[in-house]
Amino acid sequence: MSVRPLLKWVGGKRQLLPALRRFYPPQFETYIEPFFGSGAVFFDLWEQGRLTGHPIVLIDSNPDLIGCYEAVRDTPDAVAHELDGLAEAHARDGRVQYYRVRDEQFNPMRAARRTPEGRIDYSPALAAMLIYLNRTGFNGLFRVNASGAFNVPAGRYDKPRISERARLERVADALNSPGVSLRWGSFLGAASCARPGDFLYVDPPYAPLSATANFTSYTSPRFGPEEQQALQQMVIDLSHRGCHVLLSNSTAPVIADLYDTNPDARGAGLRALRVPARRAINSNAARRGPVDEYVITNIPGTDAPG
């Protein structure tokens, strides 16, 4: 059985994998993802056996995401058992069940389990609730309000796949592989651990193509122009350091300025290639169509699709 990402996540990269695979380096040392998200590239590399024997560092600034993955890694059977119960309750009265779980269980529990430094100590029950809300909420979004409470409304699904034990077990197997390290923190943590020869896949919140296409606020804090600039400097430094860097982003003008026409980026050996992709999330379903995205890399590869 193949391994697929456990969670829907804004910017998930399964649909972009054919383009990204052309730039997986044949040899590398440590594999690092500074924006783990749904983990589509990690799971793709793991399924191909390309991570065997390599240290792996998976970083994300979202404490819910990392907390959920830690619970799945450490207690997959308990998480699966909790999901079975949530699926049964959802089958009886989905919409009522969704808001009961979101407002009366999930938000109070995650607030109670938040540590002073901002981590969230996810239990199997809390992890199951996040997976359940992710599978049944509107477009699989993760969004919080000003007070930090998860506030995504219920989605409209006839038969959502809530309890998929085999899928969860495969994800747990991948996260339990020797050398895998899950870390909660800023993407800048990648700069402190990357060494020459390491391979980094960098998938930040995309710069919006328009004012109404801004998905960077679905996780807090906001990832705006200053963060994109800091990321560009890190990517340039990593490239000069001798790391294999593969980055994806939108074709917004700010990204073109940072990578496509930027002499510092070109001087670091970075190329900005446009590839077709399909946007999966838009309030207007008719606009969830093909759009160009950037694949930015210093790794030799085939520029044409293949």
One Martini backbone bead per residue (centre of mass of N, CA, C, O) as a GRO file, in nm:
protein
  306
    1MET     BB    1   0.096   0.036   0.022
    2SER     BB    2   0.064   0.350  -0.006
    3VAL     BB    3   0.176   0.673   0.092
    4ARG     BB    4  -0.018   0.932   0.241
    5PRO     BB    5  -0.125   1.200   0.345
    6LEU     BB    6  -0.311   1.271   0.633
    7LEU     BB    7  -0.342   1.578   0.555
    8LYS     BB    8  -0.493   1.850   0.477
    9TRP     BB    9  -0.323   2.126   0.296
   10VAL     BB   10  -0.224   2.417   0.231
   11GLY     BB   11  -0.014   2.343  -0.040
   12GLY     BB   12  -0.017   2.074  -0.127
   13LYS     BB   13   0.211   1.845  -0.337
   14ARG     BB   14   0.095   1.608  -0.510
   15GLN     BB   15   0.041   1.762  -0.791
   16LEU     BB   16   0.373   1.843  -0.807
   17LEU     BB   17   0.558   1.588  -0.813
   18PRO     BB   18   0.647   1.548  -1.112
   19ALA     BB   19   0.824   1.809  -1.104
   20LEU     BB   20   0.999   1.755  -0.845
   21ARG     BB   21   1.138   1.478  -0.918
   22ARG     BB   22   1.346   1.608  -1.129
   23PHE     BB   23   1.511   1.731  -0.845
   24TYR     BB   24   1.613   1.488  -0.718
   25PRO     BB   25   1.883   1.393  -0.575
   26PRO     BB   26   2.088   1.115  -0.595
   27GLN     BB   27   2.263   1.265  -0.367
   28PHE     BB   28   2.273   1.275   0.000
   29GLU     BB   29   2.227   1.346   0.320
   30THR     BB   30   2.034   1.534   0.466
   31TYR     BB   31   1.687   1.574   0.527
   32ILE     BB   32   1.496   1.889   0.478
   33GLU     BB   33   1.194   2.047   0.628
   34PRO     BB   34   1.073   2.371   0.709
   35PHE     BB   35   0.771   2.292   0.570
   36PHE     BB   36   0.586   2.030   0.618
   37GLY     BB   37   0.288   1.982   0.655
   38SER     BB   38   0.178   1.717   0.464
   39GLY     BB   39   0.447   1.568   0.341
   40ALA     BB   40   0.461   1.475   0.036
   41VAL     BB   41   0.771   1.454  -0.019
   42PHE     BB   42   0.853   1.272   0.209
   43PHE     BB   43   0.662   1.033   0.135
   44ASP     BB   44   0.778   0.994  -0.149
   45LEU     BB   45   1.071   0.931  -0.068
   46TRP     BB   46   1.005   0.699   0.126
   47GLU     BB   47   0.860   0.510  -0.078
   48GLN     BB   48   1.128   0.500  -0.267
   49GLY     BB   49   1.385   0.470  -0.060
   50ARG     BB   50   1.560   0.760  -0.040
   51LEU     BB   51   1.590   0.772   0.301
   52THR     BB   52   1.770   0.552   0.352
   53GLY     BB   53   2.017   0.638   0.592
   54HIS     BB   54   1.892   0.920   0.656
   55PRO     BB   55   1.869   1.202   0.791
   56ILE     BB   56   1.567   1.368   0.938
   57VAL     BB   57   1.411   1.702   0.907
   58LEU     BB   58   1.100   1.818   1.053
   59ILE     BB   59   0.945   2.137   1.007
   60ASP     BB   60   0.711   2.340   1.210
   61SER     BB   61   0.511   2.619   1.334
   62ASN     BB   62   0.276   2.423   1.390
   63PRO     BB   63   0.168   2.278   1.683
   64ASP     BB   64  -0.058   2.093   1.580
   65LEU     BB   65   0.089   1.937   1.366
   66ILE     BB   66   0.320   1.823   1.540
   67GLY     BB   67   0.144   1.699   1.762
   68CYS     BB   68  -0.008   1.501   1.580
   69TYR     BB   69   0.235   1.347   1.466
   70GLU     BB   70   0.341   1.247   1.739
   71ALA     BB   71   0.090   1.078   1.811
   72VAL     BB   72   0.096   0.896   1.562
   73ARG     BB   73   0.380   0.784   1.604
   74ASP     BB   74   0.335   0.677   1.915
   75THR     BB   75  -0.017   0.622   1.887
   76PRO     BB   76  -0.185   0.479   1.645
   77ASP     BB   77  -0.401   0.297   1.778
   78ALA     BB   78  -0.537   0.517   1.953
   79VAL     BB   79  -0.613   0.706   1.723
   80ALA     BB   80  -0.783   0.502   1.562
   81HIS     BB   81  -0.992   0.450   1.784
   82GLU     BB   82  -1.096   0.744   1.799
   83LEU     BB   83  -1.182   0.763   1.499
   84ASP     BB   84  -1.401   0.550   1.503
   85GLY     BB   85  -1.591   0.709   1.693
   86LEU     BB   86  -1.619   0.964   1.515
   87ALA     BB   87  -1.736   0.823   1.266
   88GLU     BB   88  -1.993   0.713   1.397
   89ALA     BB   89  -2.108   0.989   1.487
   90HIS     BB   90  -2.111   1.122   1.204
   91ALA     BB   91  -2.316   0.922   1.070
   92ARG     BB   92  -2.562   1.029   1.241
   93ASP     BB   93  -2.457   1.364   1.280
   94GLY     BB   94  -2.240   1.556   1.133
   95ARG     BB   95  -2.286   1.861   1.195
   96VAL     BB   96  -2.326   1.840   1.499
   97GLN     BB   97  -2.062   1.689   1.556
   98TYR     BB   98  -1.860   1.896   1.456
   99TYR     BB   99  -1.934   2.132   1.660
  100ARG     BB  100  -1.893   1.970   1.914
  101VAL     BB  101  -1.597   1.907   1.875
  102ARG     BB  102  -1.481   2.188   1.822
  103ASP     BB  103  -1.616   2.352   2.082
  104GLU     BB  104  -1.625   2.120   2.331
  105GLN     BB  105  -1.327   1.977   2.276
  106PHE     BB  106  -1.088   2.077   2.104
  107ASN     BB  107  -1.040   2.370   2.202
  108PRO     BB  108  -1.020   2.315   2.509
  109MET     BB  109  -0.791   2.099   2.496
  110ARG     BB  110  -0.569   2.265   2.344
  111ALA     BB  111  -0.559   2.488   2.561
  112ALA     BB  112  -0.482   2.297   2.805
  113ARG     BB  113  -0.214   2.170   2.632
  114ARG     BB  114  -0.063   2.429   2.642
  115THR     BB  115   0.238   2.561   2.660
  116PRO     BB  116   0.425   2.831   2.746
  117GLU     BB  117   0.592   2.812   2.458
  118GLY     BB  118   0.340   2.680   2.248
  119ARG     BB  119   0.296   2.408   2.269
  120ILE     BB  120   0.118   2.088   2.198
  121ASP     BB  121  -0.003   1.818   2.390
  122TYR     BB  122  -0.079   1.549   2.220
  123SER     BB  123  -0.328   1.335   2.215
  124PRO     BB  124  -0.503   1.092   2.071
  125ALA     BB  125  -0.773   1.247   2.084
  126LEU     BB  126  -0.673   1.514   1.959
  127ALA     BB  127  -0.567   1.397   1.694
  128ALA     BB  128  -0.837   1.281   1.598
  129MET     BB  129  -0.986   1.552   1.588
  130LEU     BB  130  -0.811   1.687   1.376
  131ILE     BB  131  -0.858   1.481   1.154
  132TYR     BB  132  -1.165   1.505   1.150
  133LEU     BB  133  -1.181   1.813   1.087
  134ASN     BB  134  -1.011   1.792   0.825
  135ARG     BB  135  -1.217   1.587   0.674
  136THR     BB  136  -1.498   1.782   0.743
  137GLY     BB  137  -1.406   2.047   0.670
  138PHE     BB  138  -1.355   2.323   0.497
  139ASN     BB  139  -1.123   2.226   0.267
  140GLY     BB  140  -0.914   2.145   0.500
  141LEU     BB  141  -0.872   2.368   0.691
  142PHE     BB  142  -0.646   2.585   0.886
  143ARG     BB  143  -0.804   2.798   1.133
  144VAL     BB  144  -0.776   3.098   1.329
  145ASN     BB  145  -0.846   3.318   1.556
  146ALA     BB  146  -0.755   3.576   1.760
  147SER     BB  147  -0.767   3.357   2.014
  148GLY     BB  148  -0.683   3.061   1.874
  149ALA     BB  149  -0.936   2.935   1.752
  150PHE     BB  150  -1.086   2.698   1.586
  151ASN     BB  151  -1.304   2.812   1.280
  152VAL     BB  152  -1.392   2.598   1.090
  153PRO     BB  153  -1.628   2.499   0.897
  154ALA     BB  154  -1.833   2.293   0.775
  155GLY     BB  155  -1.862   2.066   0.541
  156ARG     BB  156  -1.959   1.901   0.216
  157TYR     BB  157  -2.002   1.559   0.277
  158ASP     BB  158  -2.116   1.247   0.224
  159LYS     BB  159  -1.827   1.050   0.246
  160PRO     BB  160  -1.605   1.076   0.459
  161ARG     BB  161  -1.266   1.001   0.532
  162ILE     BB  162  -1.184   0.920   0.859
  163SER     BB  163  -1.124   0.598   0.893
  164GLU     BB  164  -0.772   0.509   0.813
  165ARG     BB  165  -0.570   0.284   0.932
  166ALA     BB  166  -0.359   0.219   0.711
  167ARG     BB  167  -0.271   0.510   0.661
  168LEU     BB  168  -0.181   0.574   0.950
  169GLU     BB  169   0.033   0.348   0.972
  170ARG     BB  170   0.216   0.449   0.742
  171VAL     BB  171   0.281   0.720   0.868
  172ALA     BB  172   0.403   0.607   1.128
  173ASP     BB  173   0.631   0.451   0.992
  174ALA     BB  174   0.773   0.696   0.868
  175LEU     BB  175   0.812   0.859   1.143
  176ASN     BB  176   0.973   0.590   1.267
  177SER     BB  177   1.212   0.620   1.122
  178PRO     BB  178   1.530   0.625   1.113
  179GLY     BB  179   1.623   0.968   1.183
  180VAL     BB  180   1.357   1.102   1.261
  181SER     BB  181   1.274   1.459   1.303
  182LEU     BB  182   1.055   1.647   1.498
  183ARG     BB  183   0.988   2.009   1.465
  184TRP     BB  184   0.922   2.298   1.645
  185GLY     BB  185   0.938   2.588   1.427
  186SER     BB  186   1.126   2.773   1.248
  187PHE     BB  187   1.266   2.779   0.936
  188LEU     BB  188   1.549   2.884   1.045
  189GLY     BB  189   1.644   2.606   1.162
  190ALA     BB  190   1.773   2.497   0.899
  191ALA     BB  191   2.036   2.670   0.900
  192SER     BB  192   2.164   2.529   1.167
  193CYS     BB  193   2.163   2.214   1.029
  194ALA     BB  194   2.287   2.264   0.764
  195ARG     BB  195   2.486   2.094   0.518
  196PRO     BB  196   2.685   1.992   0.302
  197GLY     BB  197   2.472   1.786   0.090
  198ASP     BB  198   2.206   1.867   0.158
  199PHE     BB  199   1.841   1.828   0.145
  200LEU     BB  200   1.598   2.083   0.052
  201TYR     BB  201   1.254   2.130   0.108
  202VAL     BB  202   1.073   2.434   0.015
  203ASP     BB  203   0.729   2.522   0.151
  204PRO     BB  204   0.584   2.793   0.164
  205PRO     BB  205   0.379   3.025   0.192
  206TYR     BB  206   0.221   3.171  -0.048
  207ALA     BB  207   0.223   3.417  -0.250
  208PRO     BB  208  -0.011   3.624  -0.349
  209LEU     BB  209  -0.178   3.700  -0.653
  210SER     BB  210  -0.401   3.826  -0.463
  211ALA     BB  211  -0.606   3.963  -0.226
  212THR     BB  212  -0.809   3.692  -0.249
  213ALA     BB  213  -0.539   3.472  -0.230
  214ASN     BB  214  -0.485   3.468   0.089
  215PHE     BB  215  -0.331   3.188   0.282
  216THR     BB  216  -0.126   3.290   0.516
  217SER     BB  217  -0.355   3.313   0.762
  218TYR     BB  218  -0.408   2.999   0.849
  219THR     BB  219  -0.141   3.059   0.991
  220SER     BB  220   0.027   3.137   1.287
  221PRO     BB  221   0.194   3.360   1.166
  222ARG     BB  222   0.237   3.565   0.927
  223PHE     BB  223   0.340   3.532   0.571
  224GLY     BB  224   0.525   3.775   0.441
  225PRO     BB  225   0.750   3.970   0.281
  226GLU     BB  226   0.967   3.947   0.506
  227GLU     BB  227   0.972   3.635   0.507
  228GLN     BB  228   1.045   3.599   0.210
  229GLN     BB  229   1.316   3.745   0.236
  230ALA     BB  230   1.442   3.561   0.454
  231LEU     BB  231   1.421   3.306   0.285
  232GLN     BB  232   1.596   3.391   0.048
  233GLN     BB  233   1.856   3.423   0.214
  234MET     BB  234   1.868   3.130   0.307
  235VAL     BB  235   1.877   2.996   0.027
  236ILE     BB  236   2.134   3.132  -0.069
  237ASP     BB  237   2.315   3.031   0.160
  238LEU     BB  238   2.271   2.726   0.109
  239SER     BB  239   2.382   2.725  -0.177
  240HIS     BB  240   2.668   2.827  -0.098
  241ARG     BB  241   2.711   2.578   0.107
  242GLY     BB  242   2.613   2.306  -0.070
  243CYS     BB  243   2.316   2.273  -0.106
  244HIS     BB  244   2.018   2.114  -0.184
  245VAL     BB  245   1.767   2.311  -0.353
  246LEU     BB  246   1.398   2.307  -0.313
  247LEU     BB  247   1.147   2.532  -0.440
  248SER     BB  248   0.815   2.662  -0.376
  249ASN     BB  249   0.589   2.890  -0.558
  250SER     BB  250   0.458   3.151  -0.666
  251THR     BB  251   0.407   3.402  -0.943
  252ALA     BB  252   0.452   3.640  -0.794
  253PRO     BB  253   0.619   3.930  -0.814
  254VAL     BB  254   0.787   3.894  -0.549
  255ILE     BB  255   0.915   3.622  -0.644
  256ALA     BB  256   1.044   3.718  -0.903
  257ASP     BB  257   1.229   3.926  -0.760
  258LEU     BB  258   1.380   3.711  -0.571
  259TYR     BB  259   1.453   3.482  -0.822
  260ASP     BB  260   1.431   3.543  -1.136
  261THR     BB  261   1.572   3.862  -1.133
  262ASN     BB  262   1.793   3.794  -0.920
  263PRO     BB  263   2.133   3.814  -0.885
  264ASP     BB  264   2.180   3.657  -0.620
  265ALA     BB  265   2.031   3.401  -0.701
  266ARG     BB  266   2.194   3.346  -0.958
  267GLY     BB  267   2.474   3.344  -0.812
  268ALA     BB  268   2.373   3.071  -0.648
  269GLY     BB  269   2.227   2.883  -0.883
  270LEU     BB  270   1.936   2.979  -0.928
  271ARG     BB  271   1.626   2.856  -1.061
  272ALA     BB  272   1.321   2.973  -1.229
  273LEU     BB  273   1.046   2.761  -1.277
  274ARG     BB  274   0.771   2.697  -1.473
  275VAL     BB  275   0.472   2.526  -1.359
  276PRO     BB  276   0.204   2.333  -1.374
  277ALA     BB  277  -0.098   2.368  -1.182
  278ARG     BB  278  -0.347   2.300  -0.915
  279ARG     BB  279  -0.589   2.459  -0.752
  280ALA     BB  280  -0.779   2.342  -0.464
  281ILE     BB  281  -0.829   2.640  -0.335
  282ASN     BB  282  -1.151   2.801  -0.362
  283SER     BB  283  -1.443   2.970  -0.334
  284ASN     BB  284  -1.429   2.920  -0.645
  285ALA     BB  285  -1.452   2.638  -0.829
  286ALA     BB  286  -1.382   2.759  -1.118
  287ARG     BB  287  -1.076   2.849  -0.997
  288ARG     BB  288  -0.966   2.537  -0.978
  289GLY     BB  289  -0.712   2.565  -1.176
  290PRO     BB  290  -0.477   2.625  -1.378
  291VAL     BB  291  -0.136   2.715  -1.272
  292ASP     BB  292   0.144   2.877  -1.220
  293GLU     BB  293   0.457   2.773  -1.082
  294TYR     BB  294   0.736   2.765  -0.879
  295VAL     BB  295   1.062   2.619  -0.941
  296ILE     BB  296   1.338   2.637  -0.716
  297THR     BB  297   1.688   2.573  -0.812
  298ASN     BB  298   2.031   2.400  -0.792
  299ILE     BB  299   1.937   2.145  -0.941
  300PRO     BB  300   1.982   1.925  -1.160
  301GLY     BB  301   1.763   1.906  -1.454
  302THR     BB  302   1.456   1.891  -1.618
  303ASP     BB  303   1.284   2.143  -1.768
  304ALA     BB  304   1.120   1.948  -1.906
  305PRO     BB  305   0.883   1.748  -1.921
  306GLY     BB  306   0.914   1.375  -1.787
   0.00000   0.00000   0.00000
